[in-house]
Amino acid sequence: MLFDLLRPVPARDIGLTWPTDPRARTVAEALLADLTDSRPLAGWSRSAGAGARTPARLTVGLTPGRFFR
């Protein structure tokens, strides 16, 4: 019944940019290529040659010092 009430809406650009860090960009491109890949963050990090927390920190644009405050 709920699905009967839903209506499509036009897509909107929400202004997201691609990561500039090569490691984060590797993860972003891989996710876009296969949205069904449900690897945990640590798995994505290893595939990009980064530590477990690096992609999370890079995607929010924080330096390591500010990230750990």
N, CA, C and O atoms as a GROMACS GRO file, in nm:
protein
  276
    1MET      N    1   0.081  -0.119   0.000
    1MET     CA    2   0.000   0.000   0.000
    1MET      C    3   0.086   0.126   0.000
    1MET      O    4   0.054   0.223  -0.069
    2LEU      N    5   0.192   0.126   0.076
    2LEU     CA    6   0.278   0.243   0.082
    2LEU      C    7   0.336   0.276  -0.056
    2LEU      O    8   0.343   0.392  -0.095
    3PHE      N    9   0.378   0.173  -0.129
    3PHE     CA   10   0.436   0.196  -0.261
    3PHE      C   11   0.335   0.258  -0.358
    3PHE      O   12   0.374   0.327  -0.452
    4ASP      N   13   0.210   0.234  -0.337
    4ASP     CA   14   0.106   0.296  -0.421
    4ASP      C   15   0.100   0.446  -0.400
    4ASP      O   16   0.055   0.519  -0.489
    5LEU      N   17   0.144   0.494  -0.285
    5LEU     CA   18   0.139   0.637  -0.254
    5LEU      C   19   0.262   0.714  -0.302
    5LEU      O   20   0.260   0.836  -0.311
    6LEU      N   21   0.370   0.642  -0.332
    6LEU     CA   22   0.494   0.707  -0.373
    6LEU      C   23   0.486   0.751  -0.518
    6LEU      O   24   0.433   0.680  -0.604
    7ARG      N   25   0.539   0.870  -0.544
    7ARG     CA   26   0.543   0.922  -0.681
    7ARG      C   27   0.687   0.959  -0.715
    7ARG      O   28   0.761   1.006  -0.629
    8PRO      N   29   0.727   0.938  -0.839
    8PRO     CA   30   0.863   0.978  -0.878
    8PRO      C   31   0.880   1.130  -0.872
    8PRO      O   32   0.785   1.205  -0.897
    9VAL      N   33   0.997   1.171  -0.839
    9VAL     CA   34   1.030   1.314  -0.837
    9VAL      C   35   1.151   1.336  -0.927
    9VAL      O   36   1.230   1.245  -0.948
   10PRO      N   37   1.165   1.457  -0.980
   10PRO     CA   38   1.282   1.483  -1.065
   10PRO      C   39   1.412   1.473  -0.985
   10PRO      O   40   1.417   1.509  -0.868
   11ALA      N   41   1.517   1.426  -1.051
   11ALA     CA   42   1.648   1.419  -0.988
   11ALA      C   43   1.702   1.559  -0.966
   11ALA      O   44   1.675   1.650  -1.045
   12ARG      N   45   1.776   1.576  -0.859
   12ARG     CA   46   1.836   1.706  -0.828
   12ARG      C   47   1.985   1.693  -0.808
   12ARG      O   48   2.032   1.592  -0.754
   13ASP      N   49   2.058   1.791  -0.850
   13ASP     CA   50   2.201   1.796  -0.825
   13ASP      C   51   2.221   1.850  -0.684
   13ASP      O   52   2.176   1.960  -0.652
   14ILE      N   53   2.287   1.771  -0.600
   14ILE     CA   54   2.307   1.817  -0.463
   14ILE      C   55   2.448   1.871  -0.440
   14ILE      O   56   2.488   1.898  -0.327
   15GLY      N   57   2.523   1.887  -0.548
   15GLY     CA   58   2.651   1.955  -0.542
   15GLY      C   59   2.765   1.876  -0.479
   15GLY      O   60   2.858   1.937  -0.425
   16LEU      N   61   2.761   1.745  -0.484
   16LEU     CA   62   2.872   1.667  -0.431
   16LEU      C   63   2.987   1.668  -0.531
   16LEU      O   64   2.966   1.667  -0.652
   17THR      N   65   3.107   1.672  -0.479
   17THR     CA   66   3.225   1.670  -0.565
   17THR      C   67   3.300   1.538  -0.546
   17THR      O   68   3.285   1.471  -0.444
   18TRP      N   69   3.379   1.502  -0.646
   18TRP     CA   70   3.462   1.383  -0.636
   18TRP      C   71   3.577   1.410  -0.541
   18TRP      O   72   3.629   1.522  -0.537
   19PRO      N   73   3.617   1.310  -0.464
   19PRO     CA   74   3.734   1.329  -0.376
   19PRO      C   75   3.858   1.360  -0.459
   19PRO      O   76   3.874   1.309  -0.570
   20THR      N   77   3.944   1.443  -0.405
   20THR     CA   78   4.069   1.474  -0.476
   20THR      C   79   4.182   1.382  -0.434
   20THR      O   80   4.279   1.364  -0.509
   21ASP      N   81   4.172   1.322  -0.317
   21ASP     CA   82   4.274   1.228  -0.273
   21ASP      C   83   4.261   1.100  -0.355
   21ASP      O   84   4.151   1.046  -0.367
   22PRO      N   85   4.371   1.050  -0.411
   22PRO     CA   86   4.365   0.931  -0.496
   22PRO      C   87   4.305   0.809  -0.426
   22PRO      O   88   4.235   0.730  -0.490
   23ARG      N   89   4.332   0.792  -0.297
   23ARG     CA   90   4.278   0.675  -0.225
   23ARG      C   91   4.126   0.685  -0.212
   23ARG      O   92   4.055   0.587  -0.237
   24ALA      N   93   4.077   0.801  -0.174
   24ALA     CA   94   3.933   0.819  -0.160
   24ALA      C   95   3.864   0.812  -0.296
   24ALA      O   96   3.753   0.760  -0.308
   25ARG      N   97   3.931   0.865  -0.398
   25ARG     CA   98   3.874   0.859  -0.533
   25ARG      C   99   3.863   0.715  -0.583
   25ARG      O  100   3.766   0.680  -0.649
   26THR      N  101   3.963   0.633  -0.552
   26THR     CA  102   3.959   0.491  -0.588
   26THR      C  103   3.836   0.424  -0.529
   26THR      O  104   3.767   0.349  -0.597
   27VAL      N  105   3.810   0.452  -0.402
   27VAL     CA  106   3.692   0.394  -0.335
   27VAL      C  107   3.563   0.448  -0.398
   27VAL      O  108   3.471   0.370  -0.425
   28ALA      N  109   3.556   0.577  -0.423
   28ALA     CA  110   3.435   0.637  -0.482
   28ALA      C  111   3.406   0.579  -0.620
   28ALA      O  112   3.292   0.549  -0.652
   29GLU      N  113   3.509   0.564  -0.702
   29GLU     CA  114   3.490   0.510  -0.836
   29GLU      C  115   3.447   0.363  -0.831
   29GLU      O  116   3.363   0.320  -0.910
   30ALA      N  117   3.505   0.287  -0.738
   30ALA     CA  118   3.468   0.146  -0.725
   30ALA      C  119   3.323   0.133  -0.677
   30ALA      O  120   3.250   0.045  -0.723
   31LEU      N  121   3.282   0.217  -0.585
   31LEU     CA  122   3.143   0.214  -0.538
   31LEU      C  123   3.046   0.249  -0.650
   31LEU      O  124   2.942   0.186  -0.664
   32LEU      N  125   3.081   0.348  -0.730
   32LEU     CA  126   2.995   0.386  -0.841
   32LEU      C  127   2.985   0.273  -0.944
   32LEU      O  128   2.880   0.251  -1.003
   33ALA      N  129   3.095   0.203  -0.964
   33ALA     CA  130   3.096   0.094  -1.061
   33ALA      C  131   3.012  -0.026  -1.015
   33ALA      O  132   2.956  -0.098  -1.098
   34ASP      N  133   3.003  -0.047  -0.884
   34ASP     CA  134   2.926  -0.161  -0.832
   34ASP      C  135   2.860  -0.121  -0.701
   34ASP      O  136   2.917  -0.140  -0.593
   35LEU      N  137   2.742  -0.066  -0.710
   35LEU     CA  138   2.670  -0.019  -0.591
   35LEU      C  139   2.625  -0.133  -0.500
   35LEU      O  140   2.585  -0.109  -0.386
   36THR      N  141   2.632  -0.257  -0.548
   36THR     CA  142   2.592  -0.371  -0.466
   36THR      C  143   2.706  -0.426  -0.381
   36THR      O  144   2.683  -0.514  -0.298
   37ASP      N  145   2.828  -0.375  -0.400
   37ASP     CA  146   2.942  -0.423  -0.322
   37ASP      C  147   2.924  -0.375  -0.178
   37ASP      O  148   2.922  -0.254  -0.152
   38SER      N  149   2.912  -0.468  -0.086
   38SER     CA  150   2.883  -0.431   0.052
   38SER      C  151   3.004  -0.450   0.144
   38SER      O  152   2.989  -0.477   0.263
   39ARG      N  153   3.122  -0.434   0.087
   39ARG     CA  154   3.243  -0.444   0.170
   39ARG      C  155   3.238  -0.343   0.284
   39ARG      O  156   3.187  -0.232   0.265
   40PRO      N  157   3.288  -0.378   0.401
   40PRO     CA  158   3.297  -0.279   0.509
   40PRO      C  159   3.405  -0.176   0.478
   40PRO      O  160   3.487  -0.197   0.388
   41LEU      N  161   3.405  -0.068   0.552
   41LEU     CA  162   3.501   0.040   0.527
   41LEU      C  163   3.645  -0.010   0.531
   41LEU      O  164   3.728   0.035   0.451
   42ALA      N  165   3.676  -0.101   0.621
   42ALA     CA  166   3.813  -0.154   0.628
   42ALA      C  167   3.852  -0.225   0.499
   42ALA      O  168   3.967  -0.217   0.455
   43GLY      N  169   3.758  -0.295   0.437
   43GLY     CA  170   3.786  -0.362   0.310
   43GLY      C  171   3.811  -0.263   0.198
   43GLY      O  172   3.901  -0.281   0.117
   44TRP      N  173   3.731  -0.158   0.194
   44TRP     CA  174   3.752  -0.054   0.094
   44TRP      C  175   3.886   0.014   0.115
   44TRP      O  176   3.957   0.046   0.020
   45SER      N  177   3.920   0.036   0.239
   45SER     CA  178   4.048   0.101   0.271
   45SER      C  179   4.165   0.019   0.221
   45SER      O  180   4.257   0.072   0.159
   46ARG      N  181   4.161  -0.111   0.248
   46ARG     CA  182   4.270  -0.198   0.202
   46ARG      C  183   4.282  -0.195   0.050
   46ARG      O  184   4.393  -0.193  -0.004
   47SER      N  185   4.168  -0.196  -0.020
   47SER     CA  186   4.173  -0.198  -0.166
   47SER      C  187   4.229  -0.067  -0.223
   47SER      O  188   4.278  -0.064  -0.336
   48ALA      N  189   4.223   0.040  -0.145
   48ALA     CA  190   4.274   0.169  -0.189
   48ALA      C  191   4.413   0.197  -0.134
   48ALA      O  192   4.470   0.303  -0.162
   49GLY      N  193   4.468   0.104  -0.057
   49GLY     CA  194   4.601   0.124  -0.001
   49GLY      C  195   4.603   0.223   0.113
   49GLY      O  196   4.699   0.299   0.127
   50ALA      N  197   4.499   0.224   0.194
   50ALA     CA  198   4.488   0.321   0.304
   50ALA      C  199   4.455   0.248   0.433
   50ALA      O  200   4.419   0.130   0.433
   51GLY      N  201   4.468   0.320   0.544
   51GLY     CA  202   4.427   0.267   0.674
   51GLY      C  203   4.275   0.266   0.683
   51GLY      O  204   4.206   0.324   0.600
   52ALA      N  205   4.224   0.200   0.784
   52ALA     CA  206   4.079   0.182   0.799
   52ALA      C  207   4.002   0.314   0.811
   52ALA      O  208   3.890   0.324   0.761
   53ARG      N  209   4.060   0.414   0.876
   53ARG     CA  210   3.986   0.539   0.898
   53ARG      C  211   4.014   0.645   0.792
   53ARG      O  212   3.944   0.746   0.786
   54THR      N  213   4.113   0.623   0.709
   54THR     CA  214   4.151   0.725   0.611
   54THR      C  215   4.037   0.765   0.518
   54THR      O  216   4.014   0.885   0.504
   55PRO      N  217   3.966   0.673   0.453
   55PRO     CA  218   3.857   0.718   0.364
   55PRO      C  219   3.749   0.798   0.436
   55PRO      O  220   3.696   0.894   0.380
   56ALA      N  221   3.716   0.761   0.558
   56ALA     CA  222   3.615   0.837   0.633
   56ALA      C  223   3.664   0.978   0.658
   56ALA      O  224   3.589   1.074   0.642
   57ARG      N  225   3.789   0.992   0.698
   57ARG     CA  226   3.846   1.123   0.724
   57ARG      C  227   3.854   1.206   0.597
   57ARG      O  228   3.824   1.325   0.598
   58LEU      N  229   3.895   1.144   0.487
   58LEU     CA  230   3.912   1.216   0.362
   58LEU      C  231   3.779   1.263   0.304
   58LEU      O  232   3.772   1.370   0.244
   59THR      N  233   3.674   1.185   0.323
   59THR     CA  234   3.546   1.224   0.264
   59THR      C  235   3.480   1.338   0.339
   59THR      O  236   3.392   1.404   0.284
   60VAL      N  237   3.519   1.362   0.463
   60VAL     CA  238   3.464   1.476   0.536
   60VAL      C  239   3.558   1.595   0.533
   60VAL      O  240   3.527   1.700   0.589
   61GLY      N  241   3.674   1.580   0.468
   61GLY     CA  242   3.766   1.691   0.445
   61GLY      C  243   3.842   1.738   0.568
   61GLY      O  244   3.874   1.856   0.578
   62LEU      N  245   3.870   1.650   0.661
   62LEU     CA  246   3.941   1.689   0.782
   62LEU      C  247   4.087   1.646   0.775
   62LEU      O  248   4.120   1.543   0.716
   63THR      N  249   4.172   1.726   0.834
   63THR     CA  250   4.312   1.685   0.850
   63THR      C  251   4.317   1.580   0.961
   63THR      O  252   4.225   1.573   1.042
   64PRO      N  253   4.423   1.499   0.966
   64PRO     CA  254   4.429   1.398   1.073
   64PRO      C  255   4.416   1.457   1.213
   64PRO      O  256   4.349   1.399   1.298
   65GLY      N  257   4.479   1.570   1.237
   65GLY     CA  258   4.470   1.633   1.369
   65GLY      C  259   4.328   1.673   1.407
   65GLY      O  260   4.285   1.649   1.519
   66ARG      N  261   4.258   1.732   1.314
   66ARG     CA  262   4.119   1.773   1.342
   66ARG      C  263   4.027   1.653   1.350
   66ARG      O  264   3.930   1.654   1.427
   67PHE      N  265   4.055   1.547   1.272
   67PHE     CA  266   3.971   1.428   1.273
   67PHE      C  267   3.973   1.362   1.412
   67PHE      O  268   3.870   1.314   1.459
   68PHE      N  269   4.090   1.360   1.476
   68PHE     CA  270   4.103   1.289   1.602
   68PHE      C  271   4.074   1.375   1.724
   68PHE      O  272   4.091   1.327   1.836
   69ARG      N  273   4.031   1.498   1.708
   69ARG     CA  274   3.994   1.583   1.823
   69ARG      C  275   3.863   1.542   1.880
   69ARG      O  276   3.816   1.603   1.977
   0.00000   0.00000   0.00000
